[in-house]
Amino acid sequence: MPDHVTRCRSLLETIEEDAFIAYNLEHSDCATIRYLTGFTGEGVLIVGRGETVLLTDSRYMEQAERETDGIQVEESPTWTGKGSAAALECRSFERIAFSSKRASCHWLETMRTSSSIELVSLKDPVAPLRCVKSDDEVDLLKRAAEIAEDALSKLQREIRIGMDEAEIALRLEWLIRNTRGAEHIAFESNVSSGPNTALNHYNPFFDPQPLRQGDLLLLDFGACVGGYRSDITRTFSVGESDPEMRAIYDLVLRANLAAIDGVRTGRTGVEVDAIAREVIVSGGHGEHFGHGLGHGIGLEVHEGPSLSPRSEDTLTPGMVATIEPGVYLPGRGGVRIEDDVVITEDGCEVITAFPKDRLIEVG
């Protein structure tokens, strides 16, 4: 079990204020509270220098007691506003830090009208702590990748021409959820075919298209285990592949492998992105690779570090990130190959293993 008390202490060492407050209502900040306490429900967390207090209501009291250890849990039917302000006032805090990235204007206005305590805006002080994973966190990420890839292996044998994108997405989700240990899917799956594979974040349920001979089929998906998420993309050919798209697949694969080989502790996210981008530019498709090379994964599917031309991050051991170059031809189709890697002292460990050495035919 994670040492949540130590995590809270580490957080306090990074801020100057008397305490830190995090607020989770309808998934507004699940990750912060889960990371610091283990609690998966709704509530407010106050991390002070003398005590750590979790405020929630009657719906979650028993759950909070079960999921937390070493954390004081208090019932407050008004924790969404006045209850939180009162909890701060009675502890004589003067300055409280909060995450501006995760707080809503409504919450901030409510707190400021209910309390005289100074609220200090910090971008996201917990994010840097979450960026480097412990061995236990890496184990959960590995299991999430294993479950997702096992589901894909089973699904691959079932795919047939005429199945539509939504049908495939639902089957993939069922296979993941039906695996012992899987909490749920990591995010809404992108299952796209034909020209839709050029759309980076496609919704297969909006207007599902049937698979046709010669289509590309792209699946971007993941599993969630203990709160930690895998994020994997593989691209297939429905039947015999088109020679042009096979050449694009080979180009994207070279970029993927080059970036994985180029990952090093001490390199920046900009430098690793540039390794893959140069391969695609040299292949004549620089304008068709518009997104960053990758992002961190953990309790959220997108977190630090960033691997992109705008990244401000430097890689250190224990970070976990995706490597996902792609080439997308509007109206025709796209290819993306995405792996999850753990940064090590002398490179990285690839924790996704589904075959990618060629454009695999399905259907």
C-alpha positions in Angstrom: 0.0 0.0 0.0 1.4 3.5 -0.8 2.7 5.5 2.1 0.2 8.4 1.8 1.5 10.1 5.0 4.9 10.4 3.4 3.3 11.7 0.2 1.6 14.4 2.2 4.8 15.4 4.0 6.6 15.6 0.7 4.0 17.9 -0.6 4.3 20.2 2.4 8.0 20.5 1.8 7.4 22.0 -1.6 5.0 24.8 -0.5 5.4 27.8 1.9 1.8 28.1 2.9 0.2 26.7 6.1 -1.6 23.9 4.3 -2.8 22.6 0.9 -6.5 22.1 -0.1 -7.8 19.8 -2.9 -11.4 19.6 -3.9 -13.0 16.7 -5.8 -16.6 17.1 -6.9 -17.9 15.1 -9.9 -14.3 14.1 -10.9 -12.9 17.6 -10.7 -9.7 16.3 -9.0 -9.8 12.6 -8.4 -6.1 12.1 -9.1 -4.8 14.5 -6.4 -6.9 13.1 -3.6 -6.4 9.5 -4.6 -2.6 10.0 -4.8 -2.4 11.7 -1.3 -4.9 9.5 0.5 -6.1 6.5 -1.5 -9.7 7.8 -1.3 -11.6 7.4 -4.6 -14.8 9.3 -3.7 -15.9 12.9 -3.5 -14.7 15.3 -0.8 -12.2 18.0 0.2 -8.7 17.2 1.4 -6.8 19.6 3.8 -3.1 18.7 4.1 -1.8 20.7 7.1 1.5 20.7 8.9 -0.1 19.2 12.0 -2.8 17.0 10.5 -4.4 15.8 7.3 -8.2 15.9 7.2 -10.6 14.5 4.6 -14.1 16.0 4.6 -16.9 14.1 2.9 -20.6 13.4 3.4 -22.6 10.4 4.5 -22.5 8.8 1.1 -18.7 8.2 1.4 -17.9 8.0 5.1 -17.6 4.2 5.2 -15.7 4.1 1.9 -13.3 6.8 3.1 -12.6 4.8 6.3 -11.9 1.7 4.3 -9.7 3.3 1.6 -7.5 5.6 3.8 -4.9 5.0 6.5 -3.5 7.6 8.8 -5.9 10.2 7.5 -8.5 11.9 9.7 -12.0 11.6 8.1 -14.7 14.0 9.1 -18.4 14.1 7.9 -19.5 17.4 6.6 -22.8 17.7 4.6 -21.6 21.1 3.4 -18.1 20.2 2.4 -18.6 21.7 -1.1 -18.6 25.2 0.4 -19.2 26.5 3.9 -18.1 23.2 5.5 -14.6 23.5 3.9 -14.3 27.1 4.9 -15.3 26.3 8.5 -12.7 23.5 8.7 -10.0 25.9 7.6 -11.1 28.6 10.0 -11.2 26.4 13.1 -7.6 25.3 12.5 -6.4 28.9 12.5 -4.7 28.7 9.1 -3.7 32.0 7.5 -2.6 31.0 4.0 -3.8 28.0 2.1 -2.4 26.8 -1.2 -4.6 25.3 -3.9 -4.1 24.1 -7.5 -5.3 26.8 -9.9 -5.1 24.1 -12.7 -7.8 22.0 -11.0 -10.0 24.5 -9.1 -13.1 26.0 -10.6 -14.0 29.7 -10.5 -17.2 28.8 -8.6 -15.3 26.9 -5.9 -12.8 29.8 -5.5 -15.6 32.4 -5.2 -17.4 30.2 -2.7 -14.3 29.8 -0.5 -13.4 33.5 -0.6 -16.9 34.6 0.4 -17.1 32.0 3.2 -13.7 32.5 4.7 -11.2 35.3 5.5 -8.2 32.9 5.0 -5.9 33.9 2.1 -6.0 31.3 -0.7 -2.7 31.1 -2.6 -2.9 30.0 -6.3 -0.2 27.4 -7.3 -0.4 25.8 -10.7 -0.4 22.1 -9.5 2.0 21.4 -6.7 1.2 17.7 -6.5 1.9 17.0 -10.2 5.7 17.0 -9.9 5.4 14.5 -7.0 3.3 12.2 -9.2 5.6 12.5 -12.2 8.2 10.0 -10.8 6.6 6.6 -10.1 7.5 4.2 -7.3 8.1 0.6 -8.0 4.5 -0.2 -6.9 3.1 2.3 -9.3 5.2 0.9 -12.1 3.9 -2.5 -11.3 0.3 -1.3 -11.6 1.1 0.4 -15.0 2.7 -2.8 -16.2 -0.4 -4.8 -15.3 -2.6 -2.2 -17.0 -0.6 -2.6 -20.1 -0.8 -6.4 -19.9 -4.5 -6.5 -19.5 -5.1 -4.1 -22.4 -2.8 -6.1 -24.7 -4.4 -9.4 -23.7 -7.8 -7.9 -24.6 -6.4 -6.8 -28.0 -4.9 -10.2 -28.7 -8.4 -11.8 -28.2 -10.1 -9.1 -30.2 -7.7 -9.4 -33.1 -8.9 -13.0 -33.7 -12.6 -11.8 -33.8 -12.4 -8.9 -36.2 -14.2 -9.4 -39.5 -15.1 -7.2 -42.5 -18.5 -5.7 -41.9 -18.1 -5.2 -38.2 -18.5 -1.5 -37.4 -16.2 0.7 -35.2 -18.7 0.9 -32.3 -19.1 -2.9 -32.2 -15.3 -3.3 -32.0 -14.9 -0.6 -29.3 -17.7 -2.2 -27.2 -16.1 -5.7 -27.5 -12.7 -4.3 -26.6 -14.1 -2.6 -23.5 -15.9 -5.8 -22.4 -12.7 -7.9 -22.8 -10.8 -5.4 -20.6 -13.6 -5.1 -18.0 -14.0 -8.9 -17.9 -10.4 -9.3 -16.7 -9.8 -9.8 -13.0 -8.0 -6.8 -11.6 -9.2 -4.3 -14.2 -10.8 -1.3 -12.5 -12.2 0.0 -15.8 -11.0 1.2 -19.2 -8.4 3.9 -19.0 -10.3 6.3 -21.3 -12.9 6.3 -24.0 -11.5 4.1 -26.7 -10.7 5.4 -30.2 -11.6 2.7 -32.7 -11.4 4.2 -36.2 -11.3 2.8 -39.7 -10.6 4.0 -43.2 -10.4 7.8 -43.5 -11.4 8.1 -39.9 -8.0 6.9 -38.8 -6.7 10.4 -39.7 -8.8 11.8 -36.8 -6.6 11.8 -33.7 -9.5 11.6 -31.2 -12.3 9.9 -33.1 -15.6 8.9 -31.4 -16.6 5.5 -32.8 -20.2 5.8 -31.5 -21.1 9.1 -33.3 -21.5 7.6 -36.7 -19.9 4.1 -36.7 -18.6 2.9 -40.0 -18.3 -0.7 -41.1 -14.9 -2.2 -41.9 -14.1 -2.5 -45.6 -11.5 -4.5 -47.4 -8.2 -2.4 -47.6 -9.1 -0.1 -44.7 -6.7 0.8 -42.0 -8.0 0.1 -38.5 -6.6 2.1 -35.6 -7.2 1.3 -31.9 -6.1 3.7 -29.2 -7.2 2.3 -25.8 -6.0 1.2 -22.4 -6.9 -0.4 -19.1 -7.0 1.0 -15.5 -5.6 -1.0 -12.6 -5.6 0.4 -9.1 -6.2 3.8 -10.6 -3.2 3.6 -13.0 -3.7 3.6 -16.8 -2.1 2.2 -19.9 -2.4 4.0 -23.2 -1.6 1.9 -26.3 -2.2 2.4 -30.0 -1.9 -0.2 -32.8 -2.8 0.2 -36.4 -3.9 -2.8 -38.6 -4.9 -3.4 -42.2 -8.3 -4.9 -42.9 -7.2 -7.5 -45.4 -4.4 -6.8 -47.8 -2.8 -3.5 -47.1 -2.4 -0.6 -49.5 1.2 -0.2 -50.5 1.3 3.6 -49.7 -0.2 3.0 -46.3 2.2 0.2 -45.6 5.1 2.6 -46.5 3.6 5.1 -44.0 3.3 2.4 -41.4 7.0 1.6 -41.8 7.9 5.3 -41.5 6.0 5.7 -38.3 7.5 2.5 -36.9 11.0 3.8 -37.6 10.1 7.0 -35.8 8.7 5.0 -32.8 11.8 2.8 -32.6 14.2 5.8 -33.0 12.5 7.7 -30.2 12.5 4.7 -27.8 16.2 4.2 -28.6 16.8 7.9 -27.9 15.2 8.1 -24.5 17.8 9.0 -21.9 17.8 10.3 -18.4 18.8 14.0 -18.7 17.3 14.5 -22.1 14.5 17.0 -22.5 11.0 16.3 -23.8 11.9 18.6 -26.7 15.0 16.5 -27.6 13.2 13.1 -27.6 10.3 14.5 -29.6 12.8 15.9 -32.2 14.3 12.4 -32.7 11.0 11.0 -33.9 10.0 14.1 -35.7 13.2 14.2 -37.8 12.5 10.6 -39.1 9.0 11.7 -40.2 10.2 14.9 -41.7 12.9 13.1 -43.6 10.2 10.7 -44.9 8.3 13.7 -46.4 5.5 13.8 -43.9 6.5 16.4 -41.4 3.3 18.4 -42.0 1.3 15.3 -41.2 2.6 14.8 -37.7 0.9 17.6 -35.8 0.8 16.4 -32.2 3.6 15.9 -29.6 5.5 12.6 -29.4 4.1 11.6 -26.0 3.0 12.3 -22.5 3.2 10.9 -19.0 0.7 8.4 -17.7 -0.3 7.3 -14.2 -3.5 8.2 -12.3 -4.4 10.3 -15.3 -4.0 9.3 -18.9 -2.3 12.7 -19.6 0.2 13.9 -17.1 3.9 14.8 -16.9 6.3 14.6 -18.5 5.5 16.0 -21.8 7.4 15.0 -24.9 6.8 17.7 -27.5 8.3 20.7 -29.2 6.9 22.8 -26.3 7.9 20.6 -23.4 9.5 22.1 -20.4 10.4 18.7 -18.8 13.7 16.8 -18.4 13.6 13.0 -18.1 14.5 11.4 -14.9 14.4 7.7 -13.8 11.0 6.5 -12.7 9.0 8.7 -15.1 6.6 6.8 -17.3 5.6 8.2 -20.7 4.1 7.2 -24.1 6.0 7.2 -27.4 3.3 7.7 -30.1 4.4 9.2 -33.4 1.9 9.3 -36.2 1.2 10.3 -39.8 -2.3 11.4 -40.8 -3.4 12.1 -44.4 -6.7 14.0 -44.3 -9.5 12.2 -46.0 -7.4 9.1 -46.6 -6.2 7.7 -43.3 -3.6 7.7 -40.6 -1.1 5.5 -38.7 -0.1 5.8 -35.1 2.0 3.4 -33.0 2.0 4.0 -29.3 4.0 2.3 -26.6 4.4 3.0 -22.8 7.9 3.3 -21.4 9.6 3.6 -18.0 12.6 6.0 -18.0 15.7 4.3 -16.5 19.2 5.4 -15.8 20.5 4.3 -19.2 17.5 4.4 -21.4 14.0 3.1 -21.0 12.0 -0.1 -20.4 9.2 -0.7 -22.8 6.2 -2.1 -20.9 4.0 -2.7 -23.9 4.7 -5.7 -26.0 2.0 -6.2 -28.6 3.6 -6.9 -32.0 4.2 -3.9 -34.2 7.1 -5.0 -36.5 4.8 -5.0 -39.5 1.4 -3.8 -40.6 -0.7 -6.8 -39.4 -3.7 -7.8 -41.4 -7.0 -8.6 -39.7 -10.5 -9.6 -40.9 
